[in-house]
Amino acid sequence: MASSVTQTVTVVSPHGLHARPSHAIVAMVSRVDAKVTLQFDGREADGRSILSVMSLGAVHGAEVVLKGEGADAEEVMQRLVDFFEAGFEENV
């Protein structure tokens, strides 16, 4: 059953949303049956495009809206929320 999920997350990493976490996001989204978009500061990024995600320019403290649609939307959205909350799993 397809579902639609929207979550707002905060970029807690002091380095912002840079190349490594962007790659991890794309990897998570590419493995599931869901369309995910990220929105920040009036811009929208396709969760399957590293260039699109990096181009958001989301810095430390930024509020990013995640939107997921599809059979695996709830699962991937929870993983993405956890990833953002963990500071992209970076040991700073």
N, C-alpha and C positions, 0 to 999 in steps of 0.2 A: 504494500500500500504506500503510495507516494505521500509525502508530507512536506510541509513548509515550516521552517524554523527561522526566527530572527533573534539575534543576541547582540548586545553591545559589550565590548571588551575594552580594557585599557592596556596600552602598551607600557608595561612595567620595566622592560629592559632599558637601562640607561643608554644603550646604543641604538634604540629605535628598531624599526622593522627594516633590517638590512638584508644582505644577500643570503646568509645562512638560514635565518628563519623563513625567509621568502621561499627558499628551495624546499624546506621542510613542509611548509604549508601546501605548496604545489604537489609534493609527493603524497601527502595525506589525501588531498582532494582527488588526485588522479587515480587512486586505487578504488574509489567507491562510485556507486551509481547515484550521483547527486551533482547538481549544479550549485556552486558556491560563489558568491560575490562578496567582496569587501568594499566598504564605503568609508571614505574619510575626506573631510574638507571639500565636499562637493564633487569628489571624484569617485569613480567606481572601477574596481579591478576584478578581472576574471580569476578565480582561484586556481585555474589550471595553467596560468601564464606567469612565469617568474618575472618577466619584464613588467607586466601589468601590476603585479603585487608590489614590486620594488618601487614602481613609479608613483605609488600613493604618497610616499614621503612621510609616513607616519612616524613621528618622533616620540621620545619618552613622554608619557603622560597623555598621548593622543587617545581619543575615544574612537574606536573603529566599530562599525556596524557590520556584522556578519549575517549574510542571508543564505539559507540553504533550501533547496527544493529537490525532491526525489526520494527514491526508496530508502536510501541510506543517509538522508539528511540529518536526522536526529543523532545518529552515531558519529558522523564526521564533525558535526557542530560541537558535540561534547568534547571530542578530542581537541578541536581547535581552541575552545574556551580554556581547557586545561593547559594547553600549550602557551597561550597568552598569559594566563595566571601564573604559570611557572617561570615567567620571564624568558621564554623561549629556551628554557633549560640551559641557560648560559651561567657559568660560574664566574661571577664578576667579583 
